[in-house]
Amino acid sequence: MSAAARRERILPRLIEEEIRDSFLDYSMSVIVQRALPDVRDGLKPVHRRILYAMHELGLRPDRAHKKSATVVGEVLGKFHPHGDTAVYDALVRMVQDFSLRYPLIDGQGNFGSLDGDSAAAYRYTEARLDAVAVELLADIEKETVAFQPNYDDRLEEPSVLPGKIPNLLVNGSSGIAVGMSTNVPPHNLREIAKAVKLICGDEQPTVAQLMKLVPGPDFPTGGIIVGRNGIRDMYSTGRGRMIVRGRVVKEALRAGKEQLVITELPYGVSKSRLVEQIADVARQVLSDDIADLRDESDRDGVRVVVELKRKGDPGRVLKTLYRKTSLQSTFGAILLALDHGQPRELNLLEILERYRDHRLEVIRKRSTFLLEKAEAEKHITEGLLIALDQIDKVIKIIRSSADRPEASEKLQDALGLSEVQADAILDMRLARLTKLQKKELQDRLKELKAEIAHLRGILKSEARQVEVMLDELDEAVKRFGDDRRTVITDEAKEETAEEVVEDLVAEEDVVVTVSHEGYVKRIPMGLYQRRVRSGKALAGMEKYEDDFLERVFVARTSGLILAFTEAGQAHFLPVQDVPESARASRGQSIYGLLGVDRKERIVAAVPVEDLDADRHLVFVTRGGLIKRTHLSEFANPRAGGVIAMGVKKGDRVLDVGISDGGAEVMLLTANGRAIRFAEDDISVFGRTAQGVKGVSVGKDDGVVGMILVRREASILTVAADGMGKRSPLEEFPLQGRGGMGTLVGPSDSKVPLVAALEMLPDDEVMVVAASGKVFRLVGADVPEQGRRTRGSPLVQLGRGDRVVEVTRTESSGEGGGPVRPAAGGGREGQLDLLG
């Protein structure tokens, strides 16, 4: 090329114009193609490409894991021409259950930790799609979303995913673009689903109405959000600043010492970094208050122990840690996302509306696709039926034709068929000429007509489309929804040191365990669920030869535990005063917490949220006496307790349950007798009354349990040796109280009964052994036998072990679902599901 020709290719341009245009192009590329999520599916391009590539590779939850290197290579080669580190880092974050509220990828191997450890190299780890990601990708092959060319125009990739769940809100997103950034906090799926239903109503809700359903973010690491003003600003304007604290509980030690235990961290805080910060503060500022610092975290959860000196002030220590460490951090929320390709700051209502509109469009496109497919199949099926009705004529035409095009043309002319129908007839196998095949075609045609009518109904009615969307969202919530982890409190108060610590015991559900010797502790609901799923014991009772786990129930931290002694005394224990302890600990003595002498043996503990509720306490004694007392009679707690029931000499209170008054009562005795009668048969007495006879017991017999029957269910009975059965409720006749009742097992049985529950086939129960081990059983797996039979082995007990308690828990598919206190009680250790 000559010098003149080269000069002609040089275009003169001002340097400022070139820099400006190039920077704008780069900025828009970063904003649209890298840093910001789409408001519809909540994904950045790299995350969307990873999920789609794994979908194309067939890495579904029911398939085997594959090396992460395979996924990274697939994404780089087909969709994302950037560095492998960027792709793998994005994949790792979608695996981490402390980064995403609902992880999208199921990983095997080291994918990092709360300590800030990085993941292993992608040649070592393996991955596949999680079930939640499948919901984001559902129906993508049904022309529900637009596709766009990949970077080299060889392939196509989706511009957005169908997104059955509102992923932007439930999993959040963060990113820094050019001149703007986004920081969307994660939320609880159940709460967001309720908000979606609200905006689908006739009237547009206000932010205040939405906040009744969505009180605030729900971080995967739990923690406590202090104050609601920042949340309200975020939901109203798209921007807000929230103070997030780690969850801290106070535990009492021997010799009057105390320790603060950090069990949950603020979102995004590295545990190892926090421990280093606390150590620095302990050396420089709190050397007179802090005696020791230990990280006792394990697979069950976070546990950072700050042990105080004898005169250490927990309030002062906590305030200092808030000021000088990451135990308190600020989350700056910016609800910025791409809306129709443009970056926009959106409020809560706008994000929900964009999700709703996107899902309705997906449903319309899916219905159109399925309608066209059904109509095409209907058209072919009608042609095949025409051919079967005139098969001789069809065969004659085909045999007389010179080639396929001629045969197709003759069939169209002779039978009035379309070209598609004629081709389908020519492709038809001889096996389809049977009468059975004709019947199948007729049935299929009927199904297709019904399907077409259904799909046309959806496409004609927006209300029907909304109904379909909400039904699908409800299904996703049922599969993946769980309880809130992050607690939201009002603004912090600068009160006394003790009040600062108490402020940390936020209102939430906790599982409380009580041992036979009266040691009590509480377990956070999330930790309880993980222990049940993993089959670990709720308490480390194996080193205590004379003690075992006796009661397990759920209570609210803002409520009370009514503790009843066998002498008929009631004592009041705030749930927040129950210590939270490690698995290896059996907790703290309930007698010490109540200030009660051990001679007054506690036989029942009932969680109560409102002492003025319209409920009754049902008391039963070992000797068979029973009574009801209104809960409001215990509305004035006293430090030394109050009289709950008058007890005859030689008798003792055995059990106390809480009821709404509409149940049937069943009492069981150790010798295997049961009596069932209406609760209304029990008179309502004052606190000091002794009650009336519930069941007649012999000299060597006594009541061992009480249940309140409310459902048409089977009765599960379990003996101390692990033998048990389900017996129909009808086999226990309804009779008046005071009789001897009916036999539950064989008349010659010498193994005492220990528990009974009402049970449906789908119910799940936990069988608790004296060793502290927990066995999970599904009702359908328990044999249904007559009440006079001995039953079958339900659990495998170790030598010397025995069953001490049976409790009900929620069936969740994955185990360890959330549980709530039974509406009317039963045994105080019984757990029941409340919707």
VEXNUGU-304922 format. One line per field, with one value per residue (C-alpha): x, y, z. Coordinates in steps of 0.05 Angstrom, whole numbers. Layout:
xx <- [X,...];
yy <- [Y,...];
zz <- [Z,...];
//
This chain:
xx <- [0,27,40,-16,-67,-46,-56,-126,-146,-126,-187,-171,-211,-207,-177,-231,-286,-252,-241,-313,-344,-298,-311,-386,-383,-342,-387,-451,-417,-399,-468,-509,-463,-428,-445,-521,-575,-639,-699,-739,-695,-647,-586,-524,-504,-448,-495,-548,-497,-471,-541,-560,-495,-507,-578,-553,-502,-558,-530,-598,-608,-624,-560,-489,-443,-390,-324,-331,-277,-326,-377,-325,-299,-369,-387,-321,-324,-396,-423,-375,-308,-276,-228,-239,-230,-291,-334,-311,-319,-391,-404,-374,-419,-481,-461,-448,-506,-478,-478,-545,-609,-629,-566,-574,-519,-506,-432,-386,-318,-289,-328,-302,-325,-349,-277,-263,-226,-226,-254,-210,-189,-243,-207,-222,-294,-358,-425,-496,-559,-597,-673,-684,-645,-689,-748,-712,-700,-768,-803,-743,-750,-823,-806,-821,-762,-723,-656,-598,-534,-474,-409,-388,-458,-449,-500,-558,-566,-627,-631,-669,-693,-766,-755,-812,-788,-773,-698,-675,-708,-700,-626,-606,-548,-488,-443,-403,-410,-384,-413,-465,-471,-525,-533,-599,-607,-636,-706,-750,-787,-850,-856,-841,-894,-946,-927,-934,-1004,-1021,-999,-1041,-1104,-1150,-1116,-1044,-1015,-974,-903,-932,-980,-923,-880,-932,-918,-844,-816,-745,-686,-673,-598,-573,-527,-584,-565,-607,-628,-633,-688,-738,-725,-671,-715,-773,-727,-702,-771,-798,-740,-694,-639,-631,-578,-590,-551,-539,-512,-489,-532,-503,-528,-505,-487,-475,-414,-393,-371,-413,-375,-409,-392,-419,-429,-435,-479,-495,-455,-475,-483,-417,-373,-313,-313,-237,-231,-282,-244,-180,-215,-244,-174,-145,-200,-192,-117,-122,-189,-223,-166,-201,-265,-247,-213,-212,-233,-248,-276,-317,-353,-367,-412,-473,-460,-422,-401,-349,-342,-320,-309,-313,-275,-312,-324,-331,-389,-425,-461,-397,-362,-418,-423,-348,-350,-406,-365,-298,-310,-352,-401,-442,-439,-479,-514,-524,-581,-587,-644,-613,-626,-635,-706,-716,-641,-636,-607,-660,-667,-733,-774,-803,-870,-837,-792,-852,-891,-834,-831,-907,-908,-850,-883,-949,-912,-878,-944,-975,-917,-916,-991,-986,-929,-968,-1032,-998,-966,-1033,-1070,-1018,-1023,-1099,-1097,-1053,-1095,-1159,-1125,-1103,-1173,-1200,-1150,-1168,-1242,-1226,-1164,-1181,-1187,-1122,-1084,-1112,-1090,-1020,-1011,-1034,-987,-920,-884,-895,-912,-965,-993,-996,-1032,-1083,-1097,-1109,-1158,-1195,-1203,-1200,-1136,-1081,-1010,-988,-1043,-1027,-953,-972,-1014,-957,-911,-960,-937,-980,-985,-1029,-1085,-1110,-1175,-1136,-1095,-1159,-1186,-1121,-1124,-1196,-1178,-1118,-1162,-1209,-1150,-1123,-1191,-1194,-1123,-1136,-1198,-1158,-1101,-1148,-1182,-1115,-1097,-1165,-1165,-1112,-1145,-1134,-1061,-1052,-1083,-1035,-976,-995,-1008,-939,-908,-946,-917,-846,-858,-883,-819,-767,-799,-772,-775,-743,-671,-658,-692,-714,-717,-735,-682,-629,-636,-577,-601,-566,-515,-563,-616,-567,-553,-627,-641,-603,-652,-697,-768,-764,-779,-729,-727,-721,-696,-705,-668,-693,-650,-678,-623,-652,-624,-649,-628,-638,-690,-641,-590,-644,-665,-594,-584,-648,-629,-560,-586,-545,-569,-603,-560,-495,-524,-478,-430,-484,-500,-559,-590,-625,-666,-738,-776,-769,-815,-817,-825,-823,-766,-816,-859,-857,-847,-895,-858,-902,-877,-904,-929,-975,-934,-926,-864,-851,-788,-778,-755,-701,-671,-660,-586,-566,-512,-467,-489,-442,-475,-539,-552,-565,-607,-679,-682,-625,-658,-723,-692,-730,-706,-693,-739,-796,-788,-811,-855,-881,-860,-911,-892,-941,-940,-1002,-1026,-1093,-1108,-1174,-1141,-1144,-1089,-1107,-1075,-1070,-1040,-1006,-1067,-1114,-1143,-1155,-1177,-1180,-1160,-1166,-1098,-1116,-1112,-1036,-1034,-999,-931,-896,-823,-836,-888,-963,-1006,-1029,-1065,-1082,-1050,-1073,-1023,-989,-1007,-968,-978,-957,-970,-999,-1024,-1054,-1120,-1171,-1229,-1253,-1212,-1221,-1175,-1141,-1104,-1056,-1030,-965,-1001,-1029,-1099,-1128,-1191,-1220,-1271,-1294,-1256,-1323,-1330,-1276,-1301,-1264,-1233,-1191,-1117,-1121,-1173,-1154,-1198,-1240,-1225,-1203,-1186,-1188,-1119,-1098,-1050,-990,-1011,-1010,-1021,-961,-987,-1042,-1058,-1112,-1146,-1169,-1164,-1191,-1124,-1092,-1064,-990,-968,-894,-866,-800,-766,-781,-841,-899,-958,-1013,-1083,-1148,-1180,-1246,-1216,-1213,-1286,-1311,-1336,-1347,-1287,-1271,-1272,-1216,-1213,-1193,-1130,-1078,-1032,-1032,-1057,-991,-945,-895,-861,-890,-918,-882,-919,-978,-994,-1049,-1018,-1034,-995,-959,-940,-868,-847,-782,-770,-722,-680,-651,-582,-604,-607,-664,-699,-744,-805,-859,-930,-937,-877,-908,-951,-1025,-1047,-1103,-1097,-1090,-1027,-956,-934,-869,-798,-797,-725,-660,-637,-569,-557,-587,-621,-695,-748,-766,-805,-841,-853,-883,-845,-862,-854,-810,-782,-711,-721,-715,-772,-797,-841,-888,-920,-984,-1046,-1076,-1018,-1018,-956,-913,-858,-902,-886,-940,-946,-986,-993];
yy <- [0,68,123,165,108,100,174,170,119,166,205,270,278,319,280,302,276,209,202,222,174,117,127,129,65,32,58,32,-35,-41,-18,-62,-122,-132,-95,-87,-139,-141,-122,-180,-240,-206,-232,-200,-226,-270,-304,-314,-344,-392,-417,-424,-460,-509,-519,-535,-583,-620,-606,-612,-627,-700,-709,-719,-660,-641,-606,-531,-526,-556,-502,-446,-471,-477,-406,-376,-412,-398,-337,-296,-277,-251,-279,-347,-317,-272,-330,-376,-322,-311,-386,-392,-337,-373,-434,-399,-403,-344,-300,-317,-326,-382,-410,-423,-475,-538,-547,-602,-584,-521,-460,-413,-397,-342,-333,-302,-364,-367,-426,-483,-480,-499,-562,-589,-567,-594,-562,-572,-530,-523,-533,-458,-444,-494,-450,-390,-429,-464,-460,-426,-476,-454,-387,-349,-301,-267,-294,-254,-272,-290,-251,-282,-294,-369,-384,-351,-337,-313,-238,-254,-317,-334,-326,-361,-330,-255,-267,-194,-185,-254,-262,-189,-164,-118,-87,-26,4,69,127,84,22,-25,-59,-96,-135,-206,-218,-275,-312,-322,-248,-225,-274,-243,-174,-198,-222,-154,-115,-161,-135,-81,-24,-2,-12,39,27,23,-32,-70,-64,-101,-160,-146,-116,-113,-151,-222,-237,-308,-298,-274,-216,-159,-96,-38,12,15,85,62,5,53,100,42,17,88,120,63,84,73,59,5,-12,-87,-121,-191,-233,-237,-276,-274,-338,-347,-385,-412,-367,-309,-299,-286,-290,-259,-307,-283,-332,-292,-241,-179,-194,-194,-192,-241,-280,-285,-210,-196,-241,-202,-136,-160,-185,-116,-81,-129,-112,-38,-17,-74,-109,-99,-131,-188,-250,-294,-297,-363,-382,-445,-445,-512,-540,-525,-450,-390,-387,-334,-331,-268,-290,-233,-224,-228,-153,-145,-102,-137,-73,-33,-89,-94,-20,-17,-76,-42,22,-8,-73,-101,-131,-71,-49,-6,-34,20,-4,21,-11,1,-47,-49,-33,-44,-38,28,35,60,67,33,30,-35,-27,-15,-77,-120,-91,-106,-178,-185,-156,-201,-264,-246,-237,-305,-338,-307,-329,-398,-406,-382,-432,-490,-469,-470,-537,-566,-540,-569,-637,-633,-618,-680,-724,-705,-724,-791,-806,-789,-836,-893,-884,-893,-936,-978,-916,-889,-953,-955,-883,-895,-959,-925,-866,-863,-826,-792,-722,-753,-794,-732,-691,-747,-755,-680,-680,-744,-733,-658,-659,-607,-621,-631,-682,-719,-723,-749,-804,-824,-827,-869,-940,-1000,-1014,-952,-985,-1025,-1009,-995,-942,-909,-906,-875,-822,-806,-798,-756,-711,-701,-682,-634,-599,-589,-564,-515,-488,-480,-443,-398,-381,-360,-317,-282,-264,-225,-245,-318,-302,-271,-332,-378,-334,-335,-410,-422,-374,-409,-475,-446,-417,-484,-517,-466,-418,-416,-374,-306,-307,-233,-199,-126,-84,-12,41,24,59,85,53,13,-39,-95,-67,-64,-138,-155,-115,-168,-223,-206,-232,-298,-372,-415,-489,-502,-568,-591,-651,-700,-668,-599,-569,-521,-486,-455,-467,-418,-444,-446,-486,-534,-547,-561,-610,-648,-652,-678,-728,-697,-699,-636,-638,-673,-717,-777,-756,-748,-819,-800,-748,-749,-703,-703,-645,-606,-548,-483,-416,-342,-302,-249,-300,-339,-411,-434,-486,-531,-573,-640,-606,-562,-497,-453,-412,-361,-361,-309,-346,-294,-314,-386,-391,-408,-461,-503,-573,-606,-569,-591,-519,-487,-512,-489,-492,-442,-396,-397,-396,-461,-516,-582,-617,-583,-626,-592,-639,-594,-532,-496,-439,-381,-316,-282,-297,-263,-309,-347,-414,-464,-503,-577,-611,-686,-722,-790,-814,-797,-730,-677,-605,-543,-473,-410,-383,-313,-337,-337,-266,-238,-272,-272,-282,-341,-372,-385,-445,-479,-541,-570,-639,-695,-729,-786,-758,-711,-669,-709,-665,-598,-580,-517,-520,-477,-517,-555,-619,-689,-713,-780,-805,-864,-906,-943,-1010,-995,-968,-908,-867,-816,-764,-694,-636,-605,-662,-628,-573,-507,-495,-442,-448,-480,-534,-608,-627,-689,-761,-769,-843,-898,-928,-989,-993,-1009,-965,-891,-840,-832,-784,-739,-717,-670,-701,-652,-688,-751,-784,-848,-854,-867,-904,-917,-960,-951,-1005,-970,-1013,-974,-972,-928,-948,-919,-867,-905,-962,-916,-907,-839,-848,-810,-791,-829,-900,-951,-941,-993,-1034,-1005,-1066,-1139,-1155,-1191,-1135,-1113,-1056,-989,-939,-872,-830,-823,-774,-765,-777,-773,-811,-747,-726,-731,-744,-742,-800,-775,-826,-818,-812,-748,-780,-761,-809,-781,-821,-810,-831,-873,-915,-932,-995,-986,-1040,-1052,-1021,-1090,-1108,-1100,-1060,-1062,-1036,-962,-944,-980,-965,-977,-1022,-991,-936,-922,-877,-817,-770,-767,-699,-677,-636,-606,-647,-606,-653,-634,-646,-599,-554,-499,-519,-480,-494,-535,-491,-525,-564,-636,-658,-597,-629,-638,-597,-584,-549,-485,-474];
zz <- [0,-19,32,1,9,82,94,65,120,176,201,238,303,366,424,473,427,419,494,509,460,478,553,542,502,556,611,578,565,639,662,616,604,670,734,741,748,707,748,719,738,786,749,719,650,678,728,675,627,680,697,623,606,664,639,570,600,636,705,739,814,798,758,782,797,745,753,759,706,656,671,669,602,573,595,569,502,485,522,565,532,596,648,679,748,739,718,773,827,804,806,876,903,876,917,984,1032,1070,1008,976,1016,969,934,860,851,891,901,924,953,984,962,1016,1086,1132,1153,1085,1059,983,945,920,847,797,778,848,860,828,816,790,789,854,853,860,796,760,777,747,683,679,611,577,519,507,474,538,534,479,456,430,391,433,427,360,330,330,383,420,494,534,547,611,647,658,733,770,836,847,849,853,920,951,934,926,884,889,837,819,749,722,761,796,840,864,931,937,1003,1004,1029,1054,998,1039,1054,983,956,1002,976,904,920,950,888,845,879,855,893,892,962,999,1026,1096,1074,1040,1102,1142,1097,1083,1147,1119,1090,1112,1109,1101,1161,1206,1251,1277,1240,1289,1270,1214,1186,1138,1114,1102,1063,1020,1003,989,951,931,979,1053,1107,1158,1221,1225,1287,1301,1347,1417,1477,1549,1585,1660,1683,1750,1806,1782,1716,1650,1576,1513,1454,1383,1345,1281,1242,1203,1129,1092,1154,1157,1222,1226,1214,1269,1318,1302,1315,1381,1402,1387,1426,1484,1489,1479,1511,1548,1583,1651,1625,1577,1604,1542,1469,1434,1366,1380,1312,1279,1225,1268,1264,1290,1363,1382,1458,1494,1566,1617,1681,1746,1748,1673,1651,1592,1572,1568,1530,1480,1468,1455,1407,1369,1361,1346,1309,1252,1302,1282,1209,1162,1101,1048,1003,932,893,824,767,692,671,596,588,626,697,745,820,838,901,929,894,826,833,851,792,743,768,761,691,669,697,663,597,607,621,558,514,545,535,463,450,482,445,377,394,417,357,310,345,343,269,256,302,265,199,227,250,181,151,199,182,108,112,51,8,37,22,-49,-63,-35,-75,-139,-131,-166,-110,-43,-70,-115,-58,-14,-67,-80,-5,2,-57,-39,37,43,83,91,68,141,153,89,108,177,145,99,160,199,218,204,279,286,244,304,340,403,368,343,414,438,383,402,475,457,413,472,517,465,458,533,535,479,513,578,543,505,570,600,540,540,614,652,717,698,681,750,782,745,765,839,838,811,862,918,894,896,965,990,965,984,1034,1105,1167,1174,1199,1210,1268,1263,1326,1342,1349,1402,1469,1509,1574,1628,1611,1629,1582,1525,1530,1539,1476,1438,1457,1398,1390,1354,1359,1395,1413,1487,1515,1587,1615,1666,1719,1703,1659,1608,1547,1483,1411,1354,1305,1246,1287,1310,1238,1217,1275,1259,1185,1202,1253,1309,1381,1406,1468,1487,1541,1530,1584,1638,1661,1705,1659,1593,1548,1572,1540,1475,1457,1418,1453,1437,1466,1488,1525,1589,1609,1663,1704,1747,1805,1826,1890,1849,1848,1786,1772,1717,1674,1617,1555,1543,1611,1586,1567,1496,1500,1456,1434,1483,1541,1574,1594,1662,1720,1715,1790,1795,1744,1782,1851,1870,1916,1878,1927,1889,1827,1763,1721,1665,1628,1583,1536,1539,1499,1528,1599,1583,1524,1525,1541,1597,1632,1639,1699,1711,1771,1776,1814,1757,1781,1729,1726,1683,1704,1662,1640,1663,1735,1725,1697,1758,1762,1830,1843,1890,1845,1857,1875,1811,1839,1906,1912,1959,2005,1968,1899,1853,1791,1730,1670,1648,1579,1549,1512,1476,1505,1445,1449,1474,1530,1529,1590,1587,1645,1651,1651,1582,1595,1559,1571,1523,1542,1522,1552,1571,1621,1663,1708,1710,1778,1811,1822,1891,1874,1870,1811,1795,1776,1704,1704,1756,1769,1807,1866,1822,1764,1749,1694,1648,1596,1569,1498,1472,1411,1357,1290,1260,1263,1287,1357,1359,1422,1438,1493,1529,1488,1422,1403,1375,1328,1300,1322,1294,1339,1333,1373,1434,1452,1476,1547,1611,1653,1716,1689,1681,1606,1554,1542,1495,1487,1504,1574,1590,1568,1622,1583,1605,1556,1552,1500,1453,1398,1346,1278,1204,1149,1127,1198,1220,1292,1330,1377,1431,1469,1538,1506,1471,1402,1356,1308,1253,1232,1180,1199,1136,1158,1225,1219,1233,1281,1331,1399,1433,1393,1419,1358,1318,1330,1310,1328,1341,1412,1440,1499,1562,1522,1523,1493,1536,1490,1423,1391,1326,1274,1205,1142,1095,1044,1065,1139,1197,1178,1224,1283,1327,1394,1389,1390,1449,1476,1494,1530,1541,1500,1440,1377,1327,1260,1252,1177];
//
